[in-house]
Amino acid sequence: MESKETTYYKTPIGIAEIIGDEHGICEITILDEEVKIPKKIPKVLQDCIQQLDEYFEGKRTQFTVKLNPEGTEFQKKVWNELLNVPFGKTISYIEQSNNLGNTKAIRAVASANGRNPIWILIPCHRIIGKNGSLTGYAGGIWRKRWLLDHENPPAQQSLF
């Protein structure tokens, strides 16, 4: 059995813990505490770190690293649907439920989003309330707002 590798990555909104192996990234979570960032990144996580760098620099809108989240079949179906929400766009939980073919599953879909183990790469931050509100985000609403603004910056206002 292959062992998983772990590294830590400093983002503009906190330290991310990244876990994965040759089968893909299993988990990216945001930490509220400071952690020492290692100088040497495990080989299986290097591409992920590079793509996150490009994302935060505004140079990447899609990720191509292999994903291997652990969850139920239903959760994986919900997380896979999140990958269809384009960079810079948002949809509501009800739209996501409709896309999955079951409007009545909205609570289960929202619950699965809340258990998304791969922060940013599986973009649950792009799911908002029907009325446009920023509801529920495991990393905190302020991080959800930051990510949405990063992906779709407010238009520059001209003073002239």
N, C-alpha and C positions, 0 to 999 in steps of 0.2 A: 504494500500500500504506500503510495506516494505521500510524503508529508507536505503540508502547505507552508508557503513562505509568507512572511509578514514584513512590511516596511511602513514607514510613516512619511507623510508628505505635507509640507506646509502650503496651505492655500490662503487666499486673501480672506477667507471666512473661517479659518480654524485649521487644526491639524487633522488630516485624514489618515485613518489606519486602513491599509490595503492588504488584503489576504488573497492568495491565489496559488495555483500550481500550473503544471503543463496543460491542464484541461481548461484553464481560463481563470478569470477573476471571480472569486467566490463572494467577496465582501469588500465594500468600501463604506466606512462609517466616519462621521465627523465627531471629533472629541472636543470636549469643553476644557480639558486640562492640557497643559503643555507637556510635550513628550520630546525627548532628544531625537533629532532627525539623524538617521544613520548616513554615514558617508558612502557606504557600499550598498547598492540596491541589488537584491536578488535578480538574477537574469530573467526569470519568468515574469517579473513585475516591471522591468525597465521600459517596455513599450507602453504600458499603462501610464507610467510617470511622464514619459515624453508626450503622450497624447493629452494628459491633463495640463501639462505646461502649455501646450499649444492652445488648448481650450481657454485657459485663464489669460493668455496673451491675446485672445481674440482672433487666433489664426485657424481654429478648428471648430467646425459645426457638427461633425459626425465622428463617432468613435468606431474603430475597427478592431479593437482588442476582443479576444474571445471571452465570452461571459459564461460563467458556470454557477449561477446562484442556486442555493439549496432552499427548497420549499416544496409545497404540495403541487400537484399538477394544476389545480385551479390558480394558485398563486403565480406559477410560471406562465400560465396563459395570460393573466392580467399584466404581469411584468413585460411579457413579449409585446403586448398591445401598446404599452407605453413607448416602446421603441418606434412606433409609427407616428408619434406626435413630433412634428418637425421643429427643429431649432428655431427659437424666437416666437413660437406659437404656443397657445394654451388651448385646452379643451376642458369642459366641465366633467365632473364625476358622472353625471347622467349621460353625457355624450360617450364617455368611455364605456359605460355599461351597455349603451346601445350598440357601440362598435363590437362589443363582445357577444351581442345577440340576446341580451337579457336585461331589460330596463329594471326589472324588479330586484336584480342582484346588486343594486347600487351600494348597499351597506357592506356586502361581502367584498365588492370591488374596492371600496374605500379602505376597508380593513387590510386587504392584500397590498394596496399601495403603501399603507403605513408600515408594512413588514418588508418592504423592498430592501434587500440587503446590499444593493450596489448603487450607492449615492452618485448622482450626476450621470453616470454612464447609462443607467436605466432612469430616464428623466421624470420621476414622479413629481418633481417640482413644477412641471408644466400642467398639472391638473389643478383646477380651481373650482370654487363653488359656482353654482348655476347663475348667481347674481354677480359674478366677477370677483367675489371675495377670496382672499388667500386663506383657505381653511386648511387645517391639519398639515403639519410637516414635521417629521421626527427631528430634524435638525434645527427647528425653530422657525417661526414665521419670518423673522428678519433675514435669515439665510435664504429662504424661498424668494423673498422680495429681491435680494441681492442677485441671485441667480437669474431671475426673470429679467431684471434690469440689465444684467451683463449680456444676456442673449438678445435683448431687444431694448437698447438704450433709449431713454426718452429723447425726442427730437430736440436738437439744439435750437434755442430761441435766438432770433436775431434781434439785436438792440437797435438796428437801423432799418 
